[in-house]
Amino acid sequence: MVERILRPRIVCAMQKARELRLAKRMARLGTETAFEVLVKARGLEAKGRDIIHLEIGEPDFDTPSNIIDAACDALHKSFTHYGPSAGLPQLREVIAQHVSETRRVNVTPEEVVIVPGGKPIIFFGILALVEDGDEVIYPNPGFPIYESMINYVGAKAVPIRLREELEFRLDVDELAGLINDRTKLIILNSPQNPTGGVLEKKDIDDIARAIGDRNVMVLSDEIYSRLIFEGKHHSIMSIDGMKERTILLDGFSKTYAMTGWRMGYGVMRADLAAHISRLMTNSNSCTASFTQIAGIEALRGNQKSVDAMCAEFKKRRDVMVAGLNKIKGFSCRSPHGAFYVGYRKSSPTRCSTTPASQRSPVPPSAILAKVTCASALPTPSRTSRKHLSESAIGQKRICSPPR
């Protein structure tokens, strides 16, 4: 009798969901919505829909065969075990040589940390350097993870606007006015996601002068450094006196079409590298060993695939910019690097459905757009220049001024 009375209550208690008590800091963590759109787009593809991808920022090319072969060979040679948290010594040596040559500074393997993708350098760098109440200056519009991580650690995110009239470069005088005693870190990104803007040599020199002798670190995101259409890449790490205050972020995802391999690296002063390596130990243990062997081949092997991919992206850029500039009310500058196109609209459009109060704080003169007219337009993946023209026509159809 007692068992019959208690059993329903026990079952009821077991079925009642317990409240999930998240840490308050999770409310400050943002996301990268391109991945959410990608999932939906691939779901439509699985149902037979023909999709032109404008959401995710990755090359649509396959990883070069010599890199794939090197990875397969590494697997057969038992590079399937744990490695050092900072990365395999042989790849750290190759990266040190590569950065020394391309940035014209002396880099040692002890200053290199290899991580699964580029984001951990952003994540670990901010975790290691920035505290509650510090200020971090970051480009706006910019890669959303910058602001997300700044907010996550309880710091103040201070945007530096990228100016359309400066071809989506920052105004150094404006940057100088934002630097104060609370500034702990400045984030630079060139070539830039999501505008394709590229900092010039004078910009880099002037930024270094604006920082002066202050003990302010710079996180220089140079993941698109090999994808430049006009001019040359310039790194603040190359400026006298800036190497010890710079964290260089680079990797293999964009240059060698290896986004799914998850491998990037940071170059920084050796004492900071030790702390970043400790964060790797506590989070990922290490980057996959066989992918690192493939990374050696990527840097030392034939670079013709990189040049060919960059040339194709330049052709696609020209098609997309020309197409967007034919749309009434739209104005598009030609980006000098990466694989993004930012455009300005001069009149309201049907795709501008998000209230202004809820939009990201991008400059009014430089509203950038995908379909939502609120962020960037990557060069479409898995497509041809013909499809690129079709996507521009689609933008005209979706974003035409209301009648």
C-alpha positions in Angstrom: 0.0 0.0 0.0 2.8 2.5 0.9 4.7 1.5 -2.2 1.7 2.3 -4.4 1.3 5.7 -2.8 5.0 6.7 -3.1 5.8 5.3 -6.6 3.9 8.1 -8.5 5.7 10.8 -6.5 9.1 9.2 -7.1 8.4 9.0 -10.9 7.1 12.6 -10.9 10.3 13.8 -9.1 12.5 11.9 -11.6 10.7 13.5 -14.6 10.9 17.0 -13.3 13.8 18.8 -15.1 16.4 20.4 -12.9 17.3 24.0 -13.4 20.5 24.6 -15.4 22.5 27.0 -13.3 25.0 28.6 -15.7 27.9 30.8 -14.6 27.1 34.5 -15.0 30.0 34.9 -17.4 28.2 32.7 -20.0 25.8 35.6 -20.6 28.7 37.6 -21.8 29.9 35.1 -24.4 28.9 35.8 -28.0 29.0 33.5 -31.0 29.8 33.4 -34.7 26.4 33.2 -36.4 27.9 32.2 -39.8 28.2 28.7 -38.4 24.5 28.7 -37.6 23.6 29.8 -41.1 25.9 27.2 -42.5 24.0 24.4 -40.7 20.7 25.6 -42.1 22.2 26.0 -45.6 23.6 22.5 -45.6 20.3 21.2 -44.3 18.6 22.7 -47.3 21.2 21.1 -49.6 20.5 17.7 -48.1 16.9 18.2 -49.2 18.0 18.9 -52.8 18.1 22.7 -52.8 20.8 24.4 -54.9 22.6 26.8 -52.5 25.2 29.5 -53.2 27.1 29.8 -50.0 27.6 33.4 -48.8 27.8 32.6 -45.1 31.0 30.9 -44.0 34.5 32.5 -44.5 36.5 29.7 -46.0 38.1 28.8 -49.4 36.1 26.5 -51.5 39.2 24.9 -52.9 40.4 21.5 -51.7 43.6 21.2 -49.6 46.6 20.7 -52.0 47.4 17.1 -52.7 51.0 17.3 -51.4 49.7 18.4 -48.0 47.1 15.6 -47.9 49.8 13.0 -48.9 52.0 14.3 -46.1 49.3 13.8 -43.6 48.5 10.3 -44.8 52.2 9.4 -44.6 52.4 10.8 -41.1 49.4 8.6 -40.0 51.2 5.5 -41.4 54.3 6.6 -39.5 52.5 6.6 -36.2 52.1 10.4 -35.7 48.8 9.5 -34.0 49.9 10.1 -30.4 50.1 13.1 -28.0 52.7 15.7 -28.7 54.0 18.7 -26.8 51.4 21.3 -25.9 53.3 24.0 -27.7 53.5 21.9 -30.8 56.0 19.5 -32.4 59.6 20.9 -32.4 60.0 20.3 -36.1 57.0 22.4 -37.0 57.8 25.1 -34.5 61.3 25.4 -36.1 59.8 25.7 -39.6 57.3 28.3 -38.5 60.0 30.3 -36.8 62.0 30.3 -40.0 59.0 31.3 -42.0 58.0 34.2 -39.8 61.6 35.3 -39.6 61.8 35.5 -43.4 58.3 37.0 -44.0 58.3 39.5 -41.1 62.0 40.3 -41.2 62.5 39.6 -37.4 64.5 37.0 -35.6 62.0 34.4 -34.3 63.0 31.2 -32.3 61.0 28.0 -31.9 60.5 28.9 -28.2 58.4 31.8 -29.3 56.0 29.7 -31.3 52.8 28.0 -30.0 50.8 25.7 -32.3 47.1 25.5 -31.6 44.0 23.8 -33.2 42.9 26.7 -35.4 43.4 30.5 -35.1 40.8 31.2 -32.5 42.7 29.7 -29.5 45.3 32.4 -29.9 42.6 35.0 -29.5 41.0 33.1 -26.6 44.3 32.3 -24.8 45.9 35.7 -25.5 43.0 37.6 -24.0 42.7 35.1 -21.1 46.4 35.4 -20.3 46.6 39.2 -20.5 43.3 40.9 -19.9 41.5 41.3 -16.6 38.2 42.7 -15.3 38.2 46.4 -15.9 40.9 46.5 -18.6 40.2 48.0 -22.0 40.8 46.2 -25.3 40.6 48.1 -28.6 39.3 46.1 -31.5 38.3 46.7 -35.1 34.6 47.4 -35.9 33.2 45.9 -38.0 35.4 42.9 -37.3 35.6 39.2 -36.5 32.9 38.7 -33.8 35.1 36.5 -31.6 37.2 39.5 -30.7 34.4 41.3 -28.9 32.9 38.1 -27.6 36.1 37.2 -25.7 36.8 40.7 -24.5 33.3 40.7 -22.9 33.7 37.2 -21.6 36.7 38.1 -19.4 34.9 41.1 -18.0 36.9 43.7 -19.9 35.6 46.8 -21.7 35.4 46.3 -25.5 36.4 49.6 -27.2 35.7 49.6 -31.0 37.9 51.4 -33.4 35.8 52.1 -36.6 37.1 51.0 -40.0 36.4 53.9 -42.3 34.9 53.3 -45.8 36.6 56.5 -47.0 39.9 55.0 -45.9 39.1 51.8 -47.8 38.1 50.2 -44.6 41.3 51.0 -42.7 41.3 52.6 -39.3 42.0 56.3 -38.6 45.2 56.3 -36.6 44.4 59.6 -34.9 41.2 58.2 -33.7 43.0 55.1 -32.4 45.5 57.3 -30.5 42.6 59.1 -28.8 41.2 55.7 -27.5 44.5 54.6 -25.9 44.7 55.3 -22.2 46.1 53.9 -18.9 43.5 51.2 -18.9 44.3 49.9 -22.4 45.8 46.5 -22.1 45.5 45.2 -25.6 45.0 46.4 -29.2 43.7 44.0 -31.8 44.7 44.5 -35.4 43.5 42.5 -38.4 45.0 42.9 -41.9 43.8 41.8 -44.4 40.6 42.3 -42.6 37.5 40.2 -42.0 34.8 41.2 -43.0 35.8 44.1 -45.2 38.9 43.0 -47.1 40.7 46.2 -46.0 44.5 46.1 -45.9 46.7 48.2 -43.6 49.4 50.1 -45.5 53.0 50.5 -44.3 52.3 54.0 -43.2 49.3 52.8 -41.1 51.5 50.3 -39.3 54.2 52.8 -38.7 51.8 55.4 -37.3 50.0 52.8 -35.1 53.4 51.9 -33.5 54.1 55.6 -32.9 50.6 56.0 -31.4 51.4 53.2 -28.9 54.8 54.7 -28.2 56.5 53.4 -25.1 53.3 52.3 -23.4 53.2 48.8 -22.0 50.3 47.8 -24.4 50.3 44.5 -26.2 49.1 44.1 -29.8 47.3 41.0 -31.1 48.0 41.1 -34.8 45.6 38.8 -36.7 47.3 38.1 -40.0 45.5 34.9 -41.0 44.9 36.3 -44.5 48.4 37.6 -45.0 48.9 35.5 -48.2 45.7 36.5 -49.8 46.5 40.1 -51.0 45.4 41.3 -54.4 47.2 44.7 -54.5 50.2 45.9 -52.5 52.1 44.0 -49.9 51.4 42.7 -46.4 52.9 44.7 -43.5 53.1 43.4 -39.9 53.5 45.5 -36.8 55.8 42.8 -35.5 58.4 44.1 -38.0 58.5 47.5 -36.4 61.5 48.2 -34.2 60.5 47.8 -30.5 57.2 46.1 -31.3 58.2 42.4 -31.5 58.1 41.9 -27.7 54.7 43.6 -27.5 53.1 41.7 -30.4 51.2 38.4 -30.6 51.2 37.3 -34.2 48.3 35.1 -35.2 48.6 33.1 -38.4 47.8 29.7 -39.6 47.0 27.3 -42.4 43.2 27.5 -42.8 42.9 30.3 -45.3 46.2 30.1 -47.1 46.2 26.3 -47.8 42.4 25.7 -47.7 42.7 23.7 -44.5 39.8 25.1 -42.4 38.7 21.6 -41.4 42.2 20.5 -40.3 42.1 23.0 -37.4 45.7 24.3 -37.1 47.0 27.8 -36.4 49.8 29.3 -34.5 50.9 32.2 -32.4 54.3 33.9 -32.3 55.1 35.9 -29.2 57.8 36.5 -26.6 59.0 33.3 -25.1 57.8 34.0 -21.5 54.2 34.6 -22.8 54.5 31.5 -25.0 55.0 29.4 -22.0 51.8 30.6 -20.4 49.8 30.2 -23.7 51.2 26.6 -23.8 50.0 26.0 -20.3 46.5 27.1 -21.4 46.8 24.6 -24.2 47.7 21.9 -21.7 44.6 22.7 -19.7 42.2 22.8 -22.6 43.3 20.8 -25.7 46.4 19.0 -24.5 48.0 19.4 -28.0 47.3 19.9 -31.6 46.9 16.7 -33.7 50.4 15.4 -34.5 49.7 14.2 -38.1 48.3 17.6 -39.1 51.4 19.3 -37.8 53.5 17.1 -40.1 51.3 18.2 -42.9 51.9 21.8 -41.8 55.6 21.3 -42.5 54.9 20.3 -46.0 52.5 23.2 -46.5 55.1 25.7 -45.6 58.1 24.0 -47.3 56.3 22.5 -50.3 55.3 24.0 -53.6 53.4 27.3 -53.2 51.8 27.4 -56.7 48.4 26.4 -55.3 48.4 29.4 -53.0 49.1 31.8 -55.9 46.5 30.1 -58.1 43.8 30.4 -55.3 44.7 34.1 -54.7 44.4 34.8 -58.4 41.0 33.1 -58.6 39.7 35.0 -55.6 40.8 38.3 -57.3 38.8 37.4 -60.4 35.8 36.6 -58.2 36.2 39.8 -56.3 36.0 41.8 -59.6 32.9 40.0 -60.6 31.1 40.5 -57.3 32.1 44.2 -56.9 31.0 44.9 -60.5 27.7 43.2 -59.9 26.9 44.9 -56.6 27.8 48.3 -58.0 25.0 47.8 -60.6 22.4 47.6 -57.9 20.6 50.9 -57.4 21.4 52.4 -54.0 24.5 50.2 -53.4 28.1 51.2 -53.5 30.9 48.7 -53.2 34.7 49.4 -52.9 37.1 46.9 -54.2 38.8 45.0 -51.3 42.5 44.6 -51.5 42.8 41.2 -49.6 41.1 38.2 -48.0 37.9 37.0 -49.7 35.2 39.4 -48.4 33.3 42.2 -50.0 31.7 45.0 -47.9 29.1 47.3 -49.5 27.2 50.4 -48.5 23.5 51.0 -49.1 22.2 54.5 -49.4 18.5 53.7 -48.9 16.4 51.4 -46.8 15.9 47.9 -48.3 13.6 45.0 -47.7 16.5 43.1 -46.1 17.0 45.8 -43.4 14.6 44.3 -41.0 16.7 44.5 -37.8 15.9 47.6 -35.7 18.8 50.0 -35.6 18.9 49.7 -31.8 19.6 46.0 -32.1 22.3 46.1 -34.7 26.0 45.8 -34.1 27.7 49.2 -33.7 29.1 49.5 -37.2 29.7 53.0 -38.8 26.6 54.4 -40.5 28.7 55.1 -43.6 29.7 51.5 -43.9 26.8 49.1 -43.3 28.1 45.8 -44.6 25.9 43.1 -45.8 25.2 39.4 -46.4 21.4 38.8 -46.7 20.7 40.7 -43.5 22.6 43.8 -44.5 24.4 43.8 -41.2 27.7 41.9 -41.7 30.0 40.8 -44.4 29.7 39.1 -47.8 32.3 36.3 -48.2 33.2 35.2 -51.7 30.9 32.2 -52.2 32.2 28.8 -51.6 31.8 25.8 -53.9 30.9 28.1 -56.8 32.1 29.6 -60.1 32.3 33.1 -61.3 29.0 32.5 -63.1 27.4 31.6 -59.8 29.0 34.7 -58.3 27.2 36.8 -60.9 24.0 35.0 -60.0 24.5 35.7 -56.3 24.9 39.4 -57.0 21.7 39.3 -59.0 20.1 37.5 -56.1 21.3 40.3 -53.8 19.6 42.8 -56.1 16.4 40.8 -56.0 16.4 40.3 -52.2 17.6 43.8 -51.3 15.9 46.0 -53.8 14.3 49.2 -52.5 10.7 48.7 -51.6 8.2 50.2 -54.0 
